[in-house]
Each structure stands twice: as structure tokens, then as C-alpha cells.
Amino acid sequence: MWRPSSWTDIEGLVGVAEETPSLDFKRELGKDNEETAKDIAAMTVNEGVLLFGVDEDRRTRVATEITTVPLAGVEEKLRLVAGAHIQPTPDFDVEIIASPGDATKGVVAVLIPASSLAPHQVNRRYPCRRGTVTEYLDEREVERLYRQRQELSGQAASAGAILSDYAIGPLDGFQVGNGTGKLTLVVRPAGTDISHPAGAWQRSALQEAVRGAARRQGSRFANSSLVKTFRALQEWNPDEARGWVATNAGSWPTGTAAPNADSQVLLGASLAYPATLSFRALFGLQREGPNASVKTYLTAREADVVYELVAMLAVAGEYITDVLRSGHLLVAAALSGFQGARSSFATGTSSTADLDAPGLPPATDGVENTARTSAVELRDTPEHVARLLIERWLPSFYEDDRDLFDTVVPGD
């Protein structure tokens, strides 16, 4: 979630930033407490930020000026309003940013995470954010959120349970043997029966999700040219009645052998009904050896794995935020086929003739992990979730002083 922390952050919004489903500008903190409660409760479904003290153009929804609000007692007032008018009372943070010219006034940012207790009621109705307006949940949406609340309050789903939702994808016919690493990722909303329209317009929605992820993340990657996901998943096609698929397998050599040469990546993705996004990447790990005694060896390609995992998560975040508007997500990732592979960073900076040295341990295999996140976090900062999913895979073999996630997405 974007979090302003300085007056410069606020000034940078004027003339540039638009209201979105997760960002709402408020000229003032008015006297209508029920309206304020409604605005807060609406953001709990998917998470978002309310900015009191910033006005916007009603037509373009772009921030036009900083109007400021009185700061004395403002956080206490907001919490009293939430406690009195919202059931159950949601969790949120308040960031107070004083004006450099008058410390008694400024901008108040209310940062509201996706709530595991949603839906939240205000005056017997359940507000939600749709586009740039606040509306109300219908009966079906309220029912789904109660199921989500029940799932989130129970025992966390295991990686195996989430990965079992993996939809049959375009890469399942490829035989994976020694020399190929496999990354499998499944993203689904909490409350497993959430559905979505099955119409032909899904193609454009999925393609726009890939383009949106490329636009949003391209400048954040250290080297976006290394990311293959955005190119491989540009074209989505119907998969009979099961959903939609995208892959770069059509350009692969004839046969069913998975890639094994270093630099090769085979990618595929599926959208199944009800809403489950599945991704798979096959990485060629075999690299030419330095001499006759070491003809070939396996590299773990850990930077490439992180690049593609972050990109896949970003695509899922774009699609789910725009189409499903689902708050809490369950995510699971599995890595296999990397057993015996060496750190690409280490072999790139060490003598590859000494590949069996004790200081260069091989990668582990069969790693699975889960994470809970929100659609907005997945869209905006997918590297945070990627770290949760595979960071513990790295210590067994990765030897480098740099933080791999900071290297791939600087500024994490």
C-alpha cells in the first residue's frame, strides 16, 4: 500500500495523481461522521488510502490542490467515528503530515488494509469502493465476504491444498527431467467459490492485466528486458469450458522435452472457473562447463526465478484488482527440479573449474510455501509476496552479499 510520509509526497500528487479504487481524495474532514465512517468501511474490502486535505477535479479525478485540514485531535476523532459507526470496528493507521507553513494544519492519510473481518457495516448497510465512488455491496457479495471471513479465521490453508487448485495448463504435456527447474504458482481469492464472468471479454481483461503489470513494474525492475513473463503471456486463448490460457509454448521446438539449456524459459498461465490463476515456468538449468573435466553443470538461475515470480504475481494482482475486486488472496508457490544446481551469482564470480568446492553448496529441492496478501499489494509491490514465498529457498546455496530481491527490484 502506498504510504505518504512527507509534505513532498503530498505535493507530488497535485496535477498528477488520479483517484483510484484504492485512493480517495477528500477536500475536508467534514462534520458528517456517518459519511466518514462509510468512506473508511468501503476501503476495508480491498484496502486503500483516504487523504483528507486534498481536492480533486470532479471530471478528471486528478488532484488539483492541497486544502489542508485542522490536525488537533484528528486521529482520536477518526477512531471514535469508526468505533461508533462501523461494525465490527476495522483496523487502520493514521499518518499526519503537517504543512511546512502552519503546523496546526496539514493532510491526514488514513491507511486501511484489506480486512479479514469484512464486510463492515455502517447504518445497516455494507459500503464498498467501486472505481472512484463509494457504493454498497449486494447480497451475493456480502455472502462471499462472510465465507472469506470464515476461511481466514480458520486454520491457514497448506501449500499443498492451495497448489491442488492448479488448473490444467498449457505446459502439462512437457516432460520435466534433470536440467529443468520448475516454478508453480497459484493465486486465488479467500472464499474459494468466488466466480467471474466467463464471456469472451475475458481475453481483453487478461491481456490488459499483462500490459498493466508491464507498465507498472517495468521501471521498477533492475533490468526489465530479462523478464519473459510479460512477452510470453500477451496472447490469451479460450481453453474449452475450463477458462483461458496463455503460453510461449507455440514457439517451442517440436516435441515434449522441457527446456534444459541455460537461458531457456518456457512459460504458461491459466485462468480457471471459479477464479483461480495458475502459472508455471520451466527454466533450463544446464550450462556449458569451463573445461574438459567439467563439461556441463546446473545453475539455479535464482535471479531469473525471482524476476518471473514477481512478474507473475504482478499480472495476478492487476487482473484480480480490476476484475474480481477481491480483498484477501491465498498464494502458494513450489520449486522443484533444482536439486544439485549451483548459485548463478556464485558461479558467475567464482572459478567454475572448482564447482565441487565445499564453499559452493547446491540448491535444495521440493520447496513449497504460502502467503496471504491483498490484491492491491500484489498489484503494487509483488516483490514483497515473492520474498515470503521463496526467500527461505535461497540460504541453502545462494552466496552473495547483495539482497537478491533488492537487486531485482531496487528500493524494496
C-alpha positions as CSV (number, residue, x, y, z in Angstrom):
1,M,0.0,0.0,0.0
2,W,1.3,3.5,-0.9
3,R,2.1,5.4,2.3
4,P,2.8,9.1,2.2
5,S,5.4,10.2,4.8
6,S,6.3,13.8,3.9
7,W,4.9,17.0,2.5
8,T,6.9,16.4,-0.7
9,D,4.9,13.2,-1.2
10,I,1.7,15.2,-0.9
11,E,2.9,18.0,-3.2
12,G,3.8,15.4,-5.8
13,L,0.2,14.3,-6.2
14,V,-1.1,17.7,-7.5
15,G,-1.8,17.7,-11.2
16,V,-0.5,14.1,-11.5
17,A,-2.3,11.6,-9.3
18,E,-5.8,10.4,-10.0
19,E,-8.3,8.9,-7.7
20,T,-8.5,5.1,-8.0
21,P,-10.4,2.3,-6.2
22,S,-7.6,2.4,-3.6
23,L,-7.0,6.2,-3.3
24,D,-9.7,8.7,-2.4
25,F,-9.2,12.5,-2.0
26,K,-11.2,14.4,0.5
27,R,-11.2,18.2,0.5
28,E,-12.0,18.4,4.2
29,L,-12.8,16.3,7.2
30,G,-16.5,17.1,7.4
31,K,-19.0,17.1,10.2
32,D,-20.9,14.1,8.8
33,N,-19.4,11.3,10.9
34,E,-21.5,8.7,9.2
35,E,-20.2,9.7,5.8
36,T,-16.6,9.5,7.1
37,A,-17.3,6.0,8.5
38,K,-18.8,5.0,5.2
39,D,-15.6,6.1,3.4
40,I,-13.4,4.1,5.8
41,A,-15.6,1.0,5.7
42,A,-15.7,1.0,1.9
43,M,-11.9,0.6,1.8
44,T,-11.8,-2.5,4.0
45,V,-12.9,-4.8,1.2
46,N,-9.8,-4.4,-0.9
47,E,-7.6,-1.9,1.1
48,G,-6.9,1.7,0.3
49,V,-5.9,5.2,1.4
50,L,-8.1,8.2,2.3
51,L,-6.4,11.6,2.0
52,F,-8.2,14.4,3.9
53,G,-6.9,17.8,2.8
54,V,-6.5,17.2,-0.9
55,D,-9.1,18.3,-3.5
56,E,-9.6,16.9,-7.0
57,D,-11.1,17.8,-10.3
58,R,-14.6,16.3,-10.3
59,R,-14.3,15.4,-14.0
60,T,-10.8,14.0,-14.4
61,R,-10.4,12.9,-10.7
62,V,-6.9,14.3,-10.7
63,A,-5.6,16.0,-7.5
64,T,-5.8,19.8,-8.0
65,E,-4.8,21.4,-4.7
66,I,-3.8,20.8,-1.1
67,T,-6.5,22.3,1.0
68,T,-5.3,21.1,4.5
69,V,-7.4,20.3,7.5
70,P,-7.0,21.1,11.2
71,L,-4.8,18.5,12.8
72,A,-5.6,18.9,16.5
73,G,-7.2,15.7,17.8
74,V,-7.8,14.4,14.3
75,E,-6.6,10.8,14.9
76,E,-8.7,10.5,18.0
77,K,-11.8,11.8,16.2
78,L,-11.3,9.3,13.3
79,R,-11.0,6.3,15.7
80,L,-14.1,7.5,17.7
81,V,-16.1,7.8,14.5
82,A,-15.0,4.3,13.4
83,G,-15.8,2.8,16.8
84,A,-19.2,4.5,16.9
85,H,-20.4,3.9,13.4
86,I,-18.7,0.8,11.9
87,Q,-19.4,-2.8,13.0
88,P,-17.1,-4.6,13.5
89,T,-14.6,-1.7,14.0
90,P,-11.9,-2.0,11.4
91,D,-8.1,-1.7,11.9
92,F,-6.4,1.3,10.2
93,D,-3.4,3.5,10.5
94,V,-3.3,7.3,10.6
95,E,-0.4,9.3,9.1
96,I,-0.4,13.0,9.9
97,I,1.6,15.3,7.6
98,A,1.8,18.9,8.9
99,S,2.1,21.8,6.5
100,P,5.5,23.5,6.5
101,G,3.8,26.9,6.7
102,D,1.4,26.0,9.6
103,A,2.0,23.1,11.8
104,T,-1.6,23.2,13.1
105,K,-2.9,22.2,9.6
106,G,-2.0,19.6,7.1
107,V,-3.0,16.4,5.3
108,V,-4.3,13.3,7.1
109,A,-3.8,9.9,5.5
110,V,-5.9,7.1,6.7
111,L,-4.3,3.8,5.6
112,I,-6.8,0.9,5.6
113,P,-5.7,-2.7,5.0
114,A,-8.0,-5.3,3.4
115,S,-9.9,-6.5,6.5
116,S,-10.2,-10.2,7.4
117,L,-13.4,-9.2,9.2
118,A,-15.1,-7.7,6.1
119,P,-17.8,-6.9,5.4
120,H,-18.1,-3.9,7.8
121,Q,-21.5,-2.4,8.4
122,V,-22.4,1.3,8.5
123,N,-26.1,2.1,9.3
124,R,-27.2,-1.5,8.4
125,R,-25.5,-1.4,5.0
126,Y,-22.1,-2.6,3.7
127,P,-20.1,0.1,1.9
128,C,-17.6,-0.8,-0.8
129,R,-15.4,1.1,-3.2
130,R,-16.3,0.7,-6.9
131,G,-14.0,2.7,-9.3
132,T,-13.8,6.1,-7.7
133,V,-17.2,6.1,-6.0
134,T,-18.5,4.6,-2.8
135,E,-21.4,2.2,-3.2
136,Y,-22.9,-0.7,-1.3
137,L,-22.3,-4.5,-1.5
138,D,-25.1,-6.6,-2.9
139,E,-26.4,-9.7,-1.1
140,R,-24.2,-12.1,-3.1
141,E,-21.1,-10.0,-2.3
142,V,-21.9,-9.9,1.4
143,E,-22.4,-13.7,1.4
144,R,-19.0,-14.2,-0.2
145,L,-17.2,-11.9,2.3
146,Y,-18.7,-13.8,5.2
147,R,-17.3,-17.0,3.7
148,Q,-14.0,-15.2,3.3
149,R,-14.1,-14.2,7.0
150,Q,-14.8,-17.8,7.9
151,E,-11.9,-19.1,5.9
152,L,-9.4,-16.5,7.2
153,S,-10.4,-17.2,10.8
154,G,-9.8,-20.9,10.5
155,Q,-6.6,-22.9,10.1
156,A,-4.4,-21.5,7.3
157,A,-4.6,-23.5,4.1
158,S,-1.5,-25.5,3.4
159,A,0.7,-25.0,0.4
160,G,-0.4,-28.4,-0.9
161,A,-4.1,-27.5,-0.5
162,I,-3.7,-24.3,-2.5
163,L,-1.4,-25.9,-5.1
164,S,-4.0,-28.6,-5.6
165,D,-6.2,-25.9,-7.2
166,Y,-3.6,-25.6,-10.0
167,A,-5.6,-25.6,-13.2
168,I,-4.6,-27.8,-16.1
169,G,-2.3,-25.6,-18.1
170,P,-0.6,-25.4,-21.4
171,L,2.7,-26.8,-20.1
172,D,1.5,-30.1,-18.6
173,G,2.4,-32.1,-21.6
174,F,6.1,-31.3,-21.2
175,Q,8.3,-33.9,-19.6
176,V,10.5,-32.3,-16.9
177,G,13.7,-34.2,-16.2
178,N,17.2,-33.4,-15.0
179,G,18.3,-30.0,-16.1
180,T,15.0,-28.3,-15.8
181,G,13.7,-26.3,-12.8
182,K,10.0,-25.8,-12.3
183,L,8.2,-22.9,-10.6
184,T,4.5,-23.4,-10.0
185,L,2.3,-20.5,-8.6
186,V,-1.4,-20.5,-7.7
187,V,-3.3,-17.3,-6.7
188,R,-6.9,-17.5,-5.6
189,P,-9.3,-15.3,-3.5
190,A,-10.0,-16.4,0.0
191,G,-13.5,-17.8,-0.1
192,T,-12.9,-20.3,-2.8
193,D,-16.2,-20.1,-4.7
194,I,-15.8,-16.6,-6.0
195,S,-16.7,-16.6,-9.6
196,H,-16.3,-14.2,-12.5
197,P,-17.8,-13.6,-15.9
198,A,-16.9,-16.3,-18.4
199,G,-17.5,-14.2,-21.5
200,A,-15.2,-13.5,-24.4
201,W,-14.3,-10.1,-23.0
202,Q,-12.1,-12.0,-20.5
203,R,-9.4,-12.2,-23.2
204,S,-9.0,-8.4,-23.3
205,A,-9.2,-8.2,-19.5
206,L,-6.4,-10.7,-19.2
207,Q,-4.3,-9.1,-21.9
208,E,-4.7,-5.7,-20.2
209,A,-3.6,-7.2,-16.9
210,V,-0.3,-8.3,-18.5
211,R,0.2,-4.9,-20.2
212,G,-0.8,-3.1,-16.9
213,A,1.7,-5.2,-14.9
214,A,4.5,-4.5,-17.5
215,R,3.7,-0.7,-17.3
216,R,3.6,-0.6,-13.6
217,Q,6.6,-2.8,-12.8
218,G,8.8,-2.2,-15.9
219,S,10.5,0.9,-14.4
220,R,10.9,-0.9,-11.0
221,F,12.8,-3.9,-12.3
222,A,16.6,-3.6,-12.4
223,N,16.5,-5.0,-15.9
224,S,13.0,-5.4,-17.3
225,S,14.5,-6.9,-20.5
226,L,15.2,-10.0,-18.6
227,V,11.5,-10.6,-17.7
228,K,10.0,-13.1,-20.1
229,T,6.5,-13.4,-18.5
230,F,5.1,-10.2,-20.0
231,R,6.0,-11.2,-23.5
232,A,5.0,-14.9,-23.1
233,L,1.6,-14.2,-21.7
234,Q,0.4,-11.4,-24.0
235,E,-2.0,-13.6,-26.0
236,W,-4.7,-15.4,-24.1
237,N,-7.0,-18.0,-25.7
238,P,-10.0,-20.0,-24.5
239,D,-9.4,-23.4,-23.0
240,E,-12.7,-25.0,-24.0
241,A,-15.1,-24.6,-21.0
242,R,-12.3,-24.5,-18.4
243,G,-11.2,-20.9,-18.8
244,W,-8.3,-19.2,-20.5
245,V,-4.7,-20.0,-21.2
246,A,-1.6,-18.1,-22.4
247,T,1.9,-19.5,-23.2
248,N,5.0,-19.2,-25.3
249,A,4.9,-23.0,-25.9
250,G,3.8,-22.4,-29.5
251,S,7.2,-21.2,-30.5
252,W,9.0,-24.1,-28.8
253,P,10.7,-26.8,-30.8
254,T,8.5,-29.8,-31.8
255,G,8.4,-32.5,-29.1
256,T,7.6,-32.7,-25.4
257,A,11.0,-32.2,-23.9
258,A,11.2,-29.3,-21.4
259,P,14.0,-26.8,-21.7
260,N,17.3,-27.7,-20.3
261,A,19.8,-25.2,-21.6
262,D,20.6,-22.2,-19.5
263,S,18.7,-19.0,-20.8
264,Q,15.7,-21.0,-21.9
265,V,12.4,-20.3,-20.1
266,L,9.0,-21.9,-21.0
267,L,6.0,-20.1,-19.5
268,G,2.3,-20.8,-19.2
269,A,-0.7,-19.4,-17.3
270,S,-4.3,-20.5,-16.8
271,L,-7.4,-18.8,-15.5
272,A,-10.0,-21.4,-14.3
273,Y,-13.6,-21.1,-13.1
274,P,-14.2,-20.3,-10.3
275,A,-11.5,-17.7,-10.1
276,T,-8.1,-19.3,-9.8
277,L,-5.0,-18.1,-11.6
278,S,-2.2,-20.6,-12.1
279,F,1.3,-20.0,-13.5
280,R,4.1,-22.3,-14.4
281,A,7.7,-21.6,-15.5
282,L,10.2,-24.2,-16.7
283,F,13.8,-23.0,-16.5
284,G,16.7,-24.6,-18.4
285,L,19.5,-25.0,-15.9
286,Q,22.3,-26.7,-17.8
287,R,25.3,-24.6,-18.6
288,E,28.5,-25.3,-20.5
289,G,31.4,-26.2,-18.2
290,P,34.7,-24.3,-18.2
291,N,36.9,-27.2,-19.3
292,A,37.1,-30.9,-20.3
293,S,36.8,-32.1,-16.7
294,V,33.6,-30.1,-16.1
295,K,31.7,-30.2,-19.4
296,T,28.3,-29.1,-18.0
297,Y,26.8,-28.1,-14.7
298,L,23.5,-26.9,-13.4
299,T,22.8,-23.3,-12.4
300,A,19.9,-22.4,-10.1
301,R,19.1,-19.2,-12.0
302,E,17.9,-17.6,-8.8
303,A,17.6,-14.1,-10.2
304,D,15.6,-15.3,-13.2
305,V,13.3,-17.2,-10.8
306,V,12.7,-14.0,-8.8
307,Y,12.1,-11.9,-11.9
308,E,9.5,-14.3,-13.3
309,L,7.8,-14.9,-9.9
310,V,7.5,-11.1,-9.3
311,A,6.1,-10.6,-12.8
312,M,3.5,-13.5,-12.5
313,L,2.3,-12.1,-9.1
314,A,2.0,-8.6,-10.7
315,V,-0.2,-10.0,-13.5
316,A,-2.4,-11.7,-11.0
317,G,-2.6,-8.5,-8.9
318,E,-3.6,-6.4,-11.9
319,Y,-6.3,-8.9,-13.0
320,I,-7.8,-9.5,-9.6
321,T,-7.9,-5.8,-8.6
322,D,-9.6,-4.8,-11.8
323,V,-12.0,-7.7,-12.5
324,L,-12.6,-9.6,-9.2
325,R,-12.1,-6.7,-6.8
326,S,-11.3,-9.3,-4.1
327,G,-9.6,-8.3,-1.0
328,H,-7.7,-11.2,0.6
329,L,-5.8,-13.7,-1.5
330,L,-4.2,-17.0,-0.8
331,V,-1.0,-17.6,-2.7
332,A,1.3,-20.7,-2.9
333,A,4.5,-21.4,-4.8
334,A,6.5,-24.6,-5.3
335,L,10.0,-25.1,-6.7
336,S,11.3,-28.4,-8.0
337,G,14.0,-29.7,-10.3
338,F,16.7,-27.5,-8.8
339,Q,18.5,-30.2,-6.8
340,G,22.2,-30.1,-7.4
341,A,22.1,-26.7,-9.1
342,R,24.7,-24.1,-8.2
343,S,24.1,-20.4,-7.5
344,S,24.3,-18.4,-10.7
345,F,25.7,-15.4,-8.8
346,A,28.4,-17.5,-7.2
347,T,29.4,-19.3,-10.4
348,G,29.5,-16.0,-12.2
349,T,32.0,-14.6,-9.8
350,S,34.0,-17.7,-8.8
351,S,36.1,-20.1,-10.6
352,T,33.8,-22.6,-12.3
353,A,36.6,-25.1,-12.5
354,D,36.1,-25.5,-8.8
355,L,32.4,-26.3,-8.8
356,D,32.7,-29.1,-6.2
357,A,34.3,-27.0,-3.6
358,P,32.7,-27.1,-0.2
359,G,32.1,-23.3,-0.3
360,L,29.7,-23.7,-3.2
361,P,26.7,-25.8,-1.9
362,P,24.0,-27.0,-4.3
363,A,20.4,-25.8,-4.2
364,T,17.7,-27.7,-2.3
365,D,14.6,-29.1,-4.0
366,G,10.9,-29.5,-3.3
367,V,10.4,-26.2,-1.6
368,E,6.7,-25.1,-1.0
369,N,5.4,-22.0,0.8
370,T,2.3,-19.9,1.2
371,A,1.4,-16.3,1.8
372,R,-1.7,-14.3,2.5
373,T,-1.9,-10.9,0.7
374,S,-4.3,-8.4,-0.9
375,A,-5.0,-7.8,-4.5
376,V,-3.7,-4.2,-4.2
377,E,-0.4,-5.3,-2.5
378,L,0.1,-7.9,-5.2
379,R,-0.5,-5.3,-7.9
380,D,1.7,-2.6,-6.4
381,T,4.5,-4.4,-4.6
382,P,4.6,-8.1,-5.8
383,E,8.2,-8.4,-4.7
384,H,7.0,-8.4,-1.0
385,V,4.9,-11.5,-1.6
386,A,7.7,-13.1,-3.7
387,R,10.0,-12.7,-0.8
388,L,7.6,-14.5,1.5
389,L,7.2,-17.4,-0.9
390,I,10.8,-18.3,-1.8
391,E,13.2,-16.4,0.4
392,R,13.9,-19.5,2.6
393,W,14.9,-21.4,-0.6
394,L,18.0,-19.2,-1.0
395,P,20.2,-19.6,2.1
396,S,21.0,-23.2,1.3
397,F,23.0,-22.3,-1.8
398,Y,23.0,-18.6,-2.5
399,E,26.3,-16.9,-1.7
400,D,26.3,-13.2,-2.4
401,D,26.4,-10.1,-0.1
402,R,23.6,-8.5,-2.1
403,D,19.9,-8.9,-1.2
404,L,18.6,-10.7,-4.2
405,F,15.2,-9.0,-4.0
406,D,16.8,-5.6,-3.8
407,T,18.9,-6.5,-6.7
408,V,15.9,-7.5,-8.9
409,V,13.6,-4.7,-7.7
410,P,15.7,-1.9,-6.3
411,G,14.3,0.0,-3.4
412,D,12.4,-2.8,-1.8
